[in-house]
Amino acid sequence: MKVVQTVFVVLLLIFVTCTRRPWQRFNNPSMEELAANFQKPPVEYSMTFYWGWDGKITEEVIARDLDAFKERGVHIVTLESGYDMGHPYLSQGWFDLVKKTVELARERDMRVWIVDEGKYPSGFAGGKFTTDAPDLRMKALVVAERMDLAGGDTLVRQIPQDVISAIAINQLDSTNLILDVRAGELQWTAPEGQWEVVFIKHDFRSSPTRAVNNPTRGKDPSNSLCDYLDPAATRQFIEFTHAQHKAVVGSEFGKTVLGFRGDEPDYSIRGIPWTPQLFATFESVKGYDVRPYIAAFFSPRLTDEQQRVKADYWDVWSNLFGANFFQIQADWCAEHNVEYLVHLNHEDKMVDLIRSEGDFFENMRHVQMPGVDAIWDQIWPGKVSDYPKYASSVSHVYGKPRTFTESFAAYRPAPTLEQAKWILDCQFARGINMVEVMFVPASTRGELGLHGWTASEEFASVAKYVHRACYLLSQGRPVAHIAVFHPTFSIWLGFNESNEYTLHLMQQLLEHQRDFDFVDEHALSSQLILEDGALKSRSDQSYRTVLVPSAMAMSNQALDQLRTFAASGGQVVFLGQTPSLVIESTFRDATGPADVSWAIHEPSGELTPRVMAALPQPDVKLDVPAPVVKYLHRRLADADLYFFFNESTESQSCNAVLQGNGAAQEWDAMSGELRNIDGELAKEGFAKIKLNLEAYQTKFIMVRPVNQ
């Protein structure tokens, strides 16, 4: 029976792989094939409008909007439920409207993404977990009670069953004492000091949600999220949402319907993520009982042991979040030939993200299309905004062809057309190749919901530019030979300075035109394959140098991989602080410091000449420093594609040497024209051109064989 099941699973995987459309997988076209589609790329590479259905939705409204969007060069919509639609979210009336939308989109050769929720964040199924599945609501460890005691006071009390941990905190110096409540009672006499006893319990506790069925239209926890850490809750979420949509429009899955769009699932709670199986899982993985330590996580100052145990806890719940929420949805989508695209919360503030979502890379590695958002003004001329590299790195390391951005929404000030294009170009240069413009309301009042730069007469030309750019930047394979280790473990341990070092290194590399990908513990320990002196990603990239910014901790598996990599000819450079802790199975019992005598160590943390000499030969070399010029490189079957972006208001002119064989050609994504570039033919695998970029200008340069 097991053999039959195994054969069935293998055949299913082969079938799913074979039926995936070109946009869902890596393509390696020739330059000739790429040129044939350049003027009018496949519609799946169009930007998408995040289309909000506020107001009464009718067939007339749907058709009017789709026609207007297509006329302006937008061929995809991301469908979001709204207020006062005329039919409640997830009602039969809602599904009838979705079905009609898919029919009308198919007639127009347009595509549809379906937002997986009745607003955001994802995971409350329009309120159904509160009304229909209350046992599967989000849960957390929270403060049950606080009591003040003076030195010499004695506390005697019975402990309720839902209280699992307690701690006494000295208000005079923030020191603490763990109190053992596992026996169901507590008798404790406070030593000298002014004490606060804190009891911790498990309870239902949800992040706030903005729900279409909330009469206040506010954001509050009345419509509870599901328990992200419980696989049963995620499967119920799928039954409430994805499966119901499949019943209505499943025949268009992978054709007109591209997939499901998730948004910002996280634990924005006054507490710590928890699920009923967590303590048992923790003990199975880590080998000890975490419950006595739990209350210490609420203390203003943790001991070294308590901080290490907290890191163990973050390790366990982060893995549960990745496996039991993101992976289950991604697997369902893959089985049904659609994609799961989602972004987290606070990508531009990694320390905050790690606090509420655990591990960016663990969550995103499971989904088909990782993403970020830029909906305030995180990305703006004059700001250093490199964080889209996190999502594109996940795609490159784990073999995903596309990475998306949700952009604009609540930008203040509202961008002009030129500024909006700059914001997108900034993200293209950091690996984004799918654009979602948020937010375009439905024309339920009779007028199109386009406003600001999307209502500009020149918008259609930018939409075509984005379409061509996303098409080009999705073809072939990414090329980066440098990997930067991301110090998530160190942030779990409270060493937030490692994040600052990482941001600084990211900025330095990009300003020197040295592209890279982030690699996480999981990738380094078990995903990257050592081959011919390089670490190979699932995108078939070969990393020849690994940079480790200041880190407090690394796993022994990751260090072993790096040591073997260095012995085989790779370069490993530790910048700033080297790891003082080496993790086997637990942070609590970690030893250290790490022996990195086999690697290069640069204590300053800067890209000194010694560090630069350890980097691979660059694929782009400019003859003058130009930190405002950013680039991206992708390799096709018979050519090399480069994207250049001048981020500044000043023109840039230099000689550029590009890796590739043959002559250079400019592909104008605004007009769709191809133009030859004067320059030297490639010698020894490099071509030399004159690179002139006006303020905010971009250029696509193709280095291709001369006979093409």
N, C-alpha and C positions, 0 to 999 in steps of 0.2 A: 504493500500500500504506500509506504514512504517513497519507493522508487517511482511509482506512478505520479504521486504528488510532485516530486522533484522535476520529472519530465514535463508535467503540465506548467509548472512555474517557469521553467526555462523557455518553453514554447511561447508562453504569454509574454515574457520579456522580449523575445525575438520579434513577436508580432507588434508590440508597442513601439519598439525601436524602428521597425520598418515602416510603420504608418505615421511616424512623426513627420510633420511638414518641414521644409528646409529652414524656415525661421526658428524652429525649435531645436536645431542641432548645429554643430559646427559645420561650416561649409568651407571648402578649399577651392574656390573657382580660379580659373585662369583670368588673366587681365582682359582677354577678349570677351569672356563670359560676363565679367563685371561691367565692361563698357556697354554691352548690349542692354543692360538694365539700368544704366546710370541716369538717363534722362527721366525715366519713369520706373522707379524701383517697385518691387512688390508692395502691396498695400500694407502688409504686416509691419513694415518699417516706418510707417507714418507716425507722426505725433498723435496722441490721443487727447481728447477733451474729457476732463472729469465732469460729467454731465449730471447735474443735480436736478432731481424731479420735484421741485417745490411748486405746489399749485396743482390744479386739476389737469391730469395727463390724459390726452386723447390721441387718437390716431393722427388727427390733423397736426397736433403739436409735434408728435414724434417725426412725422414725415417732413414738416417744415424745417425742423432743426437739422435732421440728417442731410437734407438737400443743401442747406446753408453751410453746414460744416464742410461737405464735400466740395462745394463750389470754392471754398477758401483753402482747399488743399489738405484738409484734415479728413482722414478716411477711417478713423477708429474712434469709438466712444467708450468711456468707462462709466458704466451705468450705476448711479447711486440713488437709492430711494430718498424721498424727501417728505416735507410736511404738506398736509392737506392735498394728497395726490388724488383723492376720490376713492381710493381703495387702500386699506391698511397693508403695510409691508407683510409679505409672506401669506397674504390672503389669496383666494382664487382670482380675485380681480387683479392683484399684483402680477400673478403669473401669466394671466391673459395679456397684460400689457408688455411683459417681458417677451412673450412669444411673438406678439405683433412687432415689437422692436427688432427682433432677430429676423423676422420675415422681411421687413422693410429694409433692413441693413443688407441682407443677402441680395435683394433685388438691385441694390445700388453698388454691389461689390464692396461693401464696407465691412468692418469687423467690430466685435463687441467684447469688452471685458466686463465682468459682473462683479461689483463690489460685494463682498461676502457678508455684509452687515447692514443694519438699518441705521446708518451713520457710523460712529466710531467710538472707541477702538473695537477691533474685531473680537468676537467671542461671546456676545450676549444674545445673539439670534433674535434681535428685535424684542427682547424682553421675555423670551420663552423659558429661559432658565429660571427666572423668578416665578413665573406662573405655572410652568409645566414640569420642570425638573429641578426643584429647589435643592435637592440633596447634592446636585452636581455643580452648585454655585462655587465661585472662587472662595478660597479659605486662606487664612493667615494666622500667624502667631502674633498676638497683640497684648498690650498691657491690660490685665484684669483689674488690678487694684494697686494703689500706692499708699503706704502707711509711714508716718514719721515716728521715729523712736529716738529718745535721748540715750546717752551712754548709761548703762545700768538697767534700763527698762527691759522687761521680759515679754516676749510675744509668744502666746500659746494659742494655736487654732487648728481646726480641722481643714484639710485642703480639699476643695471641690474636685470632682473627677476631671473637669476640663482644664484645670491648672496643671501645668507640666514642669514649671521651673520657677525659681525665685532667687533673688539676689538682694543683698544689702549694700547700699552705696553710701559712703561717708561724704556728706555734703561739704565737709571742710577741705578735703583734698582729692575727691573723686576716686579714691581707692574703693575696692569692692570685695565682698565676701560672698561666695556661692553658698546658698542654703539648700540643703537636701530635703526635698518634699516628696520623694518617691514612696515613702511609707504611708502617705495620706495624712500626715499630721506634722506640725512644726512646733518646736519649743526652742526658742533662741533668746539669749540674753545679749543685748548689744554692748560691745566694749566701749571704751571712751571714744567720744565723737558725737556727731549729729548725723543720724542715719535715716535713710529712706529705704524701706523694703518694697521691692517691686515684684509683683506676681505676674507671670505670663501664662496665658491660656490660648487654646486654639478656638477659632470662631469663624463664622462666615464674614468675609470682609472683601469688598470689591473695589477696584479702581473705579473712578467716576466714568460714566458713559454719557454720550450725547445720543439720545435715541429718538427716532421719528415718532414713537408713540408716547413720548413724555410731554404732557400738556404744557409744562413750563418752558419747553424748548431749551432748557438749561442743561448743564452738565453735572450730574449727580449719580450716586450709586443705586438709585431706585430700581434700575434695570441691571441686575447683576451680571457680570461676566461669568463665564464658566470656569471651572477649576482647570487651569492650563496644564497642571502637572499630572492630571488623571486622564489616562487614555480613554476611559469610558466617557468622560465629559466631551472630549474632542470628537469622538465618534458620534455622540449625540448632536453636537454642533453641526457636523456634516449632514446628519439626517434631517435636521431642521432646515438647513440652507442648501448646500451643494446638491444633495440627492433630490430635493424637491425641484430645483432648477433642471437637473438632468431629466427628470420625468417629463418636463415640458419642452425643453429645447436640446435634449441630449443628442438628437440626430445631427445637430450642427456643431457639436463639440469638436474642436480641432479644425473647424472650417470657418464658419462665421463667428462662433463663440471661441475666443482664444483662451479664456481661463477665468480664474477668480482672483480678485485683488483684495489682499488683506491690509489692515492699517493699524500700526502702532500697538500691537498687543504688549502690555507691560503691567507691572505691579506698582502703580502709583498709589500706594497705600501707606497708612501709618501702622506699619507692621512688617513682618517678614514672610515671604512665600512659604506655604505649607500645604500638604495634602495628607490624608490619613495614612498612606503607605510610606511616607517619607522617612520616619524614624527607623522602620524595619529595613528600608532600602539603604539608609545611611549606615546602619550597623553591618549590613551585608557587604557594602563596598569598603567601608573604612575600618571595620573591625572593633568599634567601640560605641558606647551609648552616648549620644550627643545631648540628651535631654537635660542633664544637670547644667550644661554650659549655656543653654538657650537664653536665659535671662541676662547673661553677661553681654549679649549682643545689643542690649538696650542701655548699656552703661555708657556714660560719656567718655570713659577711658578704660580700655581693655588691657589686660596683662598680655605679655607676649604669647603665652599659651592660649589664652582666650581668642586672640586675633588669629592664631593659626587654626583653631577649631572653627572659627567663623569662616575662614577660607575653605576648609573642608566642607562646611555646610553649603557655601556658595557653589562649590564644585558639584555637589550632588544635585541641588535643585536646578542648577543651570542645565545639567545633562538631562534631567527629567523634562524640563521645558522644551529643549531641543527635540528630544525623541517623542514625547507624548503630545506635543501640540504641533510643531512645525513639520516634523517628519511624517506624521500620520496624514496630515492634509496634503503634503506634497506627494505621498505615495498614492493617495486616492486620485489626485489630479492626473498623475502619470498613468494610472490604470485606465482612466477615462479619456486619455488623449487631449488633455488641456493642461495649462500651466498654472502654477501658483506663484504669483508675485506679491511681495509684501515688504514693507520696511518697518523698522523699529522706531522707538522714540529716542530723541536726544543723540542722533548720530554725530552731531557737531559738538557734543559734550560727553566724551566717552566715559568719564568717571560717573556721571549721572546715569548713563545707559547701563553700566555694569551694576550699579546699585539696584536698578529696577528691572533689568532684563538678564542679568547674569553674565552672559558671554555672547557678544555680537557674533563671533565666528561660529560658535557651536549652533546658534539658532539659524543663521543664514546659510550654512553649508548644506542644509537639507532641502531648501526650496529651489524651484526652477529658475526664478529670476529675483535675485536680491536687489535691494534698492536703498535709497536715501530720500529725505525730503529737504527742500530749501523753500520754505513757505513764509518765512518772516523776512529777514534780510541777512541770513547767515552768509550768503554768497553775494558779494557786492564789490564793485571796483574799489580798490584800496584796502580790502580786507584779505587776510590770509585764510583761505577756505579750502583746504586740501582734503577734507574728510570724505568726499566721494570715493577716494582711493580705498577706503575700507570695503565698500560693497563690491567695487570692480575687482579687488584682490580676491575676494571670496569666489567670484565667478571664474577668474583666471586659475586659481589654485585648484578648485574643485570641478573644473570642466563645464562651466555654464556659458553659453554663447552670449547672453545679454544681461545688462544691468540697467536698472531704470532710476529715473528721478521723478518725484512729485514736486513740481515747482510752481512758485508764485503765490496763489491763494491769498494770503494776508500781507503781502509785501507793503511796507511803509517806509519811504514813499513808493507809490505805484511806479513800476519801471516804464520808461519809454520803450518803443520798439527796439532801438539800438541797445538800451540797457538789458532788455529781456534776452536779446540774442547774445550779449556778453555773458549773462548768467548761464545760458545753456552751453556756450563755447567753453567756458571755464570748466564745466562738468564733462564735456566731451574730452577735453585734454587730460582728464583724470579717470577716463575709462567708462563713462556713461555712454550707452548707445541706444537707449529707449527713453522717450520724453513723454511725460504726462503733464498737461497744463491744467492746473487746478485754480479756479473753479468756474464752470460755465453753467449758469442756471437755464433750465428749460424755458421756452418762450410761452409760458402759460398765460402771460398777460398780453399776448399778441405781438410783442416785440422780441427780437432776438436777444439772448442773454450775453452776447459779446460786449465787452467793455474794455476801456483802456487800450493797451497795445494790440489786443486781439481784434479790436474793432477798426484798427488802422487800415487805410487803403493798401499799404504795403505789406500787410500781414501775410497774404497768400504767398508772396515771394519768400518770406522767411519760413513759412510752413513747408514749401518745396525744398528749401535749403536743409531744414531739419530732416526731412524725409530722406534726401540723398545722403546726408551726413550719417544718419543712423544706419542706413544700408551699408555704406562703405565701412563704417567702424564695427560692423557685425560680421564682416567677411574675413576669411582666413583665420589666422591664429595670432593672439597677442604676442609681442616680443618684449621681454624684460629679463635681464640676466642677473638682477640683484633681488634678493629676498630680505625683507626686514622683519625680524621676529617681533610679534606684538606681545607686550608684557602684561597680559590679563591677570596672570597669577599674582604679579606684584601689586596690582591695584586691589585685588581681593584681600591682600595682606595690609592694605592701608598705605602702601608706598605710592601715593598719587603723583609724586614727582616723576615717576617713570612715564606717566602720560605726557608731561611737559617735555621731557627729553625726546619722546617719540615724535611729538608734533614738530619739534625743532629739527629733528633729523629729516622728517618728511619734507619740510620746507627747503632745507639745504639741498637735498638730492634733486628735487624738481627744479630748483633755481640753477643747478649745474647741468640740466638736461641729462640726468641719470635716472631713467625710469626704473620702477621697482614694483614689487607686490609685497603686501604683508602676508606673513605665514604665522599661523597660530600653533599652539602646542599639539593639537590633534594632527594637523597637517605634517608638522615636522616629525612627530613620533611615529606616524603610521600611514600617511598618505603619499608623501613625496617619495619617489623612487630614485635611489642612487644608481646612476648609470653613466659610465664614461667620465667620471670625475665631476658630474653635475647632479643636482637634485631636480628631477623632472616632475612637473605638475600634470594634472589631468588634461590641461590644455596643450600639452606637449611643449611647454616652455622648459628651458634648461637654466636653472639658477646656478651661477658659478661663484657667487659671493653671498654670504649671509651676514648681515649686520645685526647685532644685538644691542639696542640702546639700553641705558641703565636699567638693570633688572635686579630685584631682590631674590627672585626664585625662578627656577626652571626644573622641569622633570628630569629624572635621570635618563629616561628614554630619549628625550630631545637632545640632551647633552651627548649621549652616546652616538646618536645619529650625526650630530655636528662633528664629533671627534673622528668618526669613520669617514665623513665627507672630507675633512681636512687632510686625513691620511691618504685619500685617493686623489688629492690635487686641488680640492676646493679651498676657497679662502673663507675664514671665519674671523670676524672682527667684533670684539666686545668694546663698546663705547661707554665711557663713564664707569659707573659702579658695576662690578661683576657679581654674579649671584652669590649671596651668602647662605642660601638654603637650596638643598637638592632634594626634590620630592620623589619618593618611591611610590607608596600608596596613599600616604596621608601627609598633610601639612603639619599636623600636630607632632609627628615623630620625625620630621625632616632633619637631615644633618647638613653639615656644611663647614666651611665654604666650598664652592665648586672649584675644582682644579681646572684652570683654563690655560695652563702653561703651553699647551699645544696650539693655541690660537694667538692672534694679534690682539693686543690690548692697548686702546688709546684712552688714557684716563681723562683727558679733557672733554671727551664726548663730541669733539668737532671733526669735520672732514679735513683733517690735516693732510699734507702731502703724502705721509706714510699711509693713511687710510685710502686716499685717492689711488695710490699705486696698487692697492690690493683689489680694486674694483676691476671688473672685466673691461675689455676694450669697448669704448662707447660706440653705439650705433649712430649717434649724431655728435658731430664736433663743430662748434662755431669758433671762428677765429678771433672773436672778441667776446668778453663776458656779456651775457644778456639774460639776467635773472627773470625778466618779465616775459621771456619767450618760453612757452611750454610746448611739449610735443607728445605724440603717441605714435607707435610703430606697430604695424601688423604685417604678417607675412602671408602672401598668397601662393598659389601653386607655382607661379613663374614670375613673380614680381614682389616688390616691397612697397607698402603704402605708408606714408607719413602724414600726420596731421600736425600743423603748426598753428599756434595762437599767440598773438601779441596782446598781452593783457593790459598794456599801458596806453596812455593817451599820446605817447611819443612814438614816432615811426622808428623802426629798427632795420638796420641794414648790415649784413655780414656775409662772409663766405661760409658755406656749410658743406661739410663732408658727410655723406649719408651712406650707410651700409646698403649694398645692393649691387646687382650686375646689370650694366647697360646704360641707357640714357634716362634723363629725368623728364617728366611730363606733369603739367599742372592740371588737376581735375577741379573745375570750378563748380562747387556744389550749389552756388546761387543760380547760375545760368544753365548748368548741365553741359558746358563746353569743355573740350579737352584741348590743351595748348602745349606745344613743345617748349622746353626751357633750354636756353643756351647754357652750356656747361661742358665740363670734361667728361668723356665717357669713363665708366667705372674701370679703375685699375686696382687689381688685387682685392676685388670685392667692395670697392668704395667709389661713389660718384661725387663730384664736386660741383656745386651750383652757387649762384648768387641768390641769397635769400633776402628779399625786401618785403617788409610787412608794415603797412600803414597802421595807424592807431586802431586798436581793436580788431585788426584784420586776421582772418584765418586763411590757410592754404592747405589743400590736399596735394601732396607730391607723390607721384608714382615713379619708382625706379624700375624700369622694365628692360627686357632684352632688346637690342637694337633692331632686330628684324620685325618687331611688333610696332 
